[in-house]
Amino acid sequence: MAKINFGGTEEEVITSQEFTLEKAREVLKDETIAILGYGVQGPGQALNMRDNGFQVIVGQRESGRSWERAVEDGFVPGETLFPVEEATRKGTLIQFLLSDAGQVETWPAVKAGLNEGDALYFSHGFGIVYTDQTKILPPENVDVILVAPKGSGRSVRMNFLDGSGINSSFAVHQDYTGRAKERALATGIAIGSGYLFATTFEKEVHSDLTGERGVLIGCLAGVMEAQYTTLRKNGHSPSEAFNETVEELTQSLIRLVAENGRDWMMANCSTTAQRGALDWSPKFRDAVLPVFEELYESVVSGQETRRTLEKNSQPDYREKLQVELDAIKHSEMWKTGAAVRALRPENRK
């Protein structure tokens, strides 16, 4: 492990220099890694591990698009692709990557297929932390571990392919074999993590649910919509409003932040932009801080998980979700976005 100073706080992180891919292969050489769920995180983690030389099988409901996608990706029914229950029985390291609602639904069958000494792996602390709602209570004779990539499943795959990797957190909830931490770290390296940092199941789910609803998706979407609407109300064209709200952020400024930090990004902006940002960022911070405090309390109390399970377990959930997604897609702002993206040089034919 390497000790790194993060803003004045020293933390231990694990990289592929300390825990090499060769070591991960040695640790997992006798494991059959069963990926349960081939929806969001499943494909990226499964394909990365397969490419890295690990023994991977997939468990997925036989009918449906996800089963077909696994076949398209080279998993063979009856050989490396099985129904969830069968994959669980065949695996020794069970990566439970179904949706949170899907985990609740399939848990009785998965639990029945676990064998003594297996590792039950999560990429989200939801099921283990909110057991009063999920009823996911692992047997005492298995390891329970977590590796949570800090990005979407698609990013896990794309970053692996370009050689950069996605940073991941890891945690051990239950160490039956005495090898739980080693198995977690090996799997984190196997899926192509940029580096691994320690957490707990509780801290992972609290930070993840807050981040998704906050800066990463929810807050960003709301702030973008507010600025776009303000510009449109004041006579700016859709193209101008969208470019000033989204395109410049995603195609220029956020790349500078990623490259070298916010201070470096601001150092490469005009003095007018610098002054305005320094003056106005505290106003936005103070305005949204109470919202973030309310959000965090809603996460910790379990209110967010209750709503998620209630909505996502409805039989017509996907149809209702599509209606909400279509409303975004067909709004003026994001129809403008589609037109703007089509004009990028790489998209013009």
C-alpha positions in Angstrom: 0.0 0.0 0.0 1.1 3.5 -0.7 0.4 6.4 1.7 -0.9 9.5 -0.1 -1.6 12.9 1.3 -5.1 14.0 0.2 -5.6 17.7 1.1 -3.8 17.3 4.4 -5.2 13.9 5.3 -3.1 10.8 4.8 -4.8 7.8 3.3 -3.6 4.4 2.1 -4.3 3.5 -1.5 -3.5 0.4 -3.6 -2.3 0.6 -7.1 -1.3 -2.0 -9.7 2.3 -1.3 -8.7 1.8 -2.6 -5.1 -0.8 -5.2 -6.1 0.1 -6.3 -9.6 -2.1 -8.0 -12.1 0.2 -11.0 -11.8 -0.5 -11.1 -8.1 -4.2 -10.8 -8.7 -4.1 -13.7 -11.1 -2.3 -15.8 -8.5 -4.8 -14.9 -5.8 -7.8 -15.7 -8.0 -6.3 -18.6 -10.0 -8.6 -21.2 -8.5 -11.7 -19.0 -8.5 -14.7 -19.1 -10.9 -16.0 -15.5 -11.0 -19.7 -15.5 -11.6 -21.1 -12.1 -12.7 -24.8 -12.0 -11.8 -26.5 -9.4 -13.9 -25.4 -8.1 -17.3 -27.0 -4.7 -17.3 -25.0 -1.7 -16.1 -21.9 -2.7 -14.2 -21.9 -6.4 -15.3 -20.6 -6.1 -18.9 -17.7 -3.7 -18.1 -16.4 -5.8 -15.1 -17.0 -9.1 -16.9 -15.2 -8.1 -20.1 -12.3 -6.5 -18.3 -11.7 -9.5 -16.2 -12.0 -11.9 -19.2 -9.5 -9.8 -21.1 -7.2 -9.9 -18.1 -7.2 -13.7 -18.2 -9.6 -14.5 -15.3 -12.1 -17.4 -15.4 -15.5 -15.6 -15.8 -19.0 -16.8 -16.2 -22.2 -14.8 -16.4 -25.6 -15.4 -14.7 -28.6 -13.6 -16.3 -32.3 -14.2 -16.8 -32.6 -16.2 -20.0 -35.0 -14.0 -21.9 -34.4 -10.4 -22.6 -31.9 -8.0 -24.0 -29.2 -8.5 -21.4 -28.9 -12.2 -22.1 -28.7 -11.4 -25.8 -26.0 -8.8 -25.1 -23.9 -11.3 -23.2 -24.1 -13.7 -26.2 -23.1 -10.9 -28.5 -20.1 -10.2 -26.2 -18.9 -13.8 -26.6 -20.4 -15.6 -23.6 -21.7 -19.0 -24.6 -25.0 -20.4 -23.2 -24.3 -23.6 -21.3 -20.5 -22.9 -21.1 -19.9 -19.4 -19.8 -23.5 -18.1 -19.7 -26.2 -19.5 -17.4 -29.4 -18.6 -15.5 -28.6 -16.7 -12.3 -29.2 -19.7 -10.0 -26.9 -22.0 -11.9 -24.2 -19.4 -12.2 -24.3 -18.9 -8.5 -23.8 -22.6 -7.8 -20.9 -22.8 -10.3 -19.1 -19.7 -9.0 -16.8 -19.3 -6.1 -16.6 -15.5 -6.2 -20.1 -14.2 -6.8 -20.3 -10.7 -8.2 -23.9 -9.6 -7.3 -24.3 -6.9 -9.9 -28.1 -6.9 -10.5 -29.9 -3.7 -9.9 -30.7 -3.0 -6.2 -34.4 -4.0 -6.8 -33.2 -7.0 -8.8 -31.0 -8.1 -5.9 -33.9 -8.0 -3.5 -36.0 -10.1 -5.9 -33.3 -12.8 -6.6 -31.7 -12.9 -3.2 -33.5 -16.1 -2.0 -32.3 -18.0 -5.0 -28.8 -16.6 -4.8 -28.5 -17.3 -1.1 -29.5 -20.9 -1.7 -26.7 -21.3 -4.3 -23.9 -20.0 -2.1 -21.3 -22.6 -0.9 -19.1 -22.5 2.2 -16.0 -20.3 1.5 -17.5 -18.4 -1.4 -17.0 -14.7 -1.7 -20.2 -12.6 -2.2 -19.1 -9.4 -4.0 -21.0 -6.1 -4.3 -20.3 -2.9 -6.2 -22.7 -0.9 -4.0 -23.4 -1.1 -0.3 -27.2 -0.8 -0.7 -28.2 -4.4 -0.2 -26.1 -4.9 2.9 -26.5 -1.6 4.7 -30.3 -1.3 4.3 -31.1 -4.9 5.3 -34.3 -3.9 7.0 -35.6 -3.1 3.5 -33.7 -5.5 1.3 -33.6 -8.6 3.6 -30.2 -9.5 2.2 -28.5 -11.3 5.1 -25.6 -13.3 3.9 -24.8 -16.7 5.6 -21.9 -16.6 8.1 -19.8 -19.1 6.1 -18.9 -16.8 3.1 -16.8 -13.7 2.6 -18.7 -10.5 1.9 -16.7 -7.9 0.0 -17.1 -4.7 -2.0 -15.3 -3.1 -4.9 -17.2 0.0 -6.1 -15.9 1.7 -9.3 -16.4 5.4 -9.2 -18.0 5.5 -12.6 -20.7 3.9 -14.8 -20.2 0.4 -16.2 -19.6 1.9 -19.6 -16.8 4.1 -18.2 -15.3 1.1 -16.5 -15.0 -0.6 -19.9 -13.9 2.4 -21.9 -11.3 3.5 -19.4 -9.9 0.0 -19.3 -9.6 0.0 -23.1 -7.8 3.3 -23.2 -5.5 2.2 -20.4 -6.5 4.7 -17.7 -8.8 2.7 -15.4 -11.5 3.9 -13.1 -10.7 4.5 -9.4 -12.6 2.2 -7.0 -13.3 1.9 -3.3 -13.1 -1.5 -1.5 -14.4 -2.8 1.7 -14.8 -6.1 3.7 -18.0 -6.7 5.5 -17.4 -10.3 6.5 -14.1 -12.3 6.5 -14.9 -16.0 6.9 -11.9 -17.4 5.0 -9.3 -15.0 6.3 -8.7 -14.0 2.6 -11.5 -11.6 2.1 -9.4 -8.4 1.8 -7.0 -10.2 -0.6 -9.9 -11.4 -2.7 -11.3 -7.9 -2.8 -8.1 -6.2 -3.8 -7.4 -8.9 -6.4 -10.8 -8.4 -8.0 -10.4 -4.6 -7.9 -7.2 -4.9 -9.9 -8.8 -7.6 -12.2 -11.6 -5.2 -13.3 -9.0 -2.6 -14.2 -9.2 -0.1 -11.3 -6.9 2.9 -11.5 -6.3 2.7 -7.8 -8.3 1.4 -4.8 -9.1 3.2 -1.6 -10.6 1.8 1.6 -14.1 2.5 2.7 -17.0 0.7 4.5 -20.2 -0.6 3.1 -22.0 2.2 5.0 -19.7 5.0 3.8 -19.8 3.8 0.2 -23.6 3.8 -0.1 -24.0 7.1 1.8 -21.5 8.9 -0.4 -22.7 7.1 -3.6 -26.4 7.9 -3.2 -25.6 11.5 -2.2 -23.3 11.9 -5.2 -25.7 10.5 -7.7 -28.5 12.7 -6.5 -26.2 15.6 -6.0 -23.3 16.9 -8.1 -22.9 13.9 -10.4 -26.3 13.8 -11.9 -29.3 15.4 -10.0 -27.8 18.8 -9.0 -25.9 19.2 -12.3 -29.0 18.5 -14.3 -31.1 21.0 -12.2 -28.5 23.7 -12.4 -28.1 23.3 -16.2 -31.8 23.5 -16.7 -32.0 26.6 -14.5 -29.3 28.5 -16.5 -30.6 27.4 -19.9 -34.1 28.5 -19.0 -32.8 31.9 -17.7 -30.9 32.5 -20.9 -33.9 31.5 -23.1 -36.3 33.8 -21.2 -33.9 36.7 -21.8 -33.9 36.2 -25.6 -30.9 34.0 -26.2 -31.2 31.5 -29.0 -31.3 27.7 -28.1 -27.9 27.2 -29.6 -26.3 30.0 -27.6 -28.0 29.0 -24.4 -27.0 25.3 -24.8 -23.4 26.1 -25.7 -22.9 28.5 -22.8 -24.6 25.9 -20.4 -23.4 22.5 -21.5 -21.1 22.4 -24.5 -18.4 24.6 -23.1 -18.5 22.8 -19.8 -18.3 19.3 -21.2 -16.0 20.0 -24.2 -13.6 22.4 -22.6 -13.7 23.4 -18.9 -14.3 20.0 -17.3 -11.5 18.6 -19.3 -9.2 21.2 -17.8 -10.4 20.4 -14.3 -9.8 16.7 -14.9 -6.3 17.4 -16.3 -5.0 19.6 -13.4 -7.7 20.8 -11.0 -10.1 23.6 -10.7 -7.4 26.2 -9.8 -5.5 25.3 -13.0 -8.7 25.5 -15.1 -9.4 29.0 -13.7 -5.8 30.1 -14.3 -6.4 29.3 -18.0 -9.6 31.4 -18.2 -10.0 35.1 -18.8 -9.6 37.5 -15.9 -13.3 38.4 -16.4 -14.3 34.8 -16.0 -12.0 34.4 -13.0 -13.5 37.4 -11.2 -17.0 36.3 -11.8 -16.5 32.7 -10.7 -14.7 33.8 -7.5 -17.5 36.2 -6.7 -20.4 33.9 -7.5 -19.3 30.4 -6.4 -19.8 31.2 -2.7 -23.4 32.4 -3.5 -24.2 29.1 -5.2 -22.4 27.1 -2.4 -24.5 28.8 0.3 -27.7 28.4 -1.7 -27.4 24.7 -2.2 -25.7 23.6 1.1 -29.1 23.2 2.9 -30.3 21.1 0.0 -27.2 18.8 0.3 -27.8 18.5 4.1 -31.4 17.5 3.5 -30.3 15.0 0.8 -27.6 13.4 3.0 -30.1 13.0 5.9 -32.6 11.4 3.4 -29.9 8.9 2.4 -28.8 8.0 5.9 -32.4 7.6 7.1 -33.2 5.1 4.4 -35.8 7.3 2.7 -33.9 7.3 -0.6 -33.6 3.5 -0.6 -37.3 3.1 0.3 -38.3 5.3 -2.7 -35.9 3.5 -5.0 -37.2 0.0 -4.1 -40.8 1.1 -4.2 -40.5 2.7 -7.7 -38.1 0.2 -9.2 -40.1 -2.8 -8.1 -43.3 -1.8 -9.8 -44.2 -4.2 -12.7 -44.5 -1.2 -15.1 -41.3 0.5 -13.9 -39.5 0.4 -17.2 -42.4 1.9 -19.1 -42.8 4.7 -16.5 -39.1 5.4 -16.6 -39.1 5.6 -20.3 -41.8 8.3 -20.2 -39.6 10.4 -17.8 -36.5 9.9 -20.0 -38.4 10.8 -23.1 -39.5 14.0 -21.5 -35.9 15.0 -21.1 -35.0 13.8 -24.6 -37.8 15.8 -26.3 -37.3 19.0 -24.3 -36.0 22.0 -26.2 -32.7 22.0 -24.3 -31.7 18.4 -25.1 -33.1 18.5 -28.7 -30.8 21.4 -29.1 -28.0 19.3 -27.5 -28.6 16.6 -30.1 -28.3 19.1 -32.9 -25.1 20.7 -31.4 -23.4 17.3 -31.0 -24.2 16.4 -34.6 -22.3 19.5 -35.6 -19.1 18.4 -33.9 -16.4 17.7 -36.5 -16.1 14.1 -35.5 -19.8 13.6 -36.1 -20.1 15.3 -39.4 -20.1 13.1 -42.5 
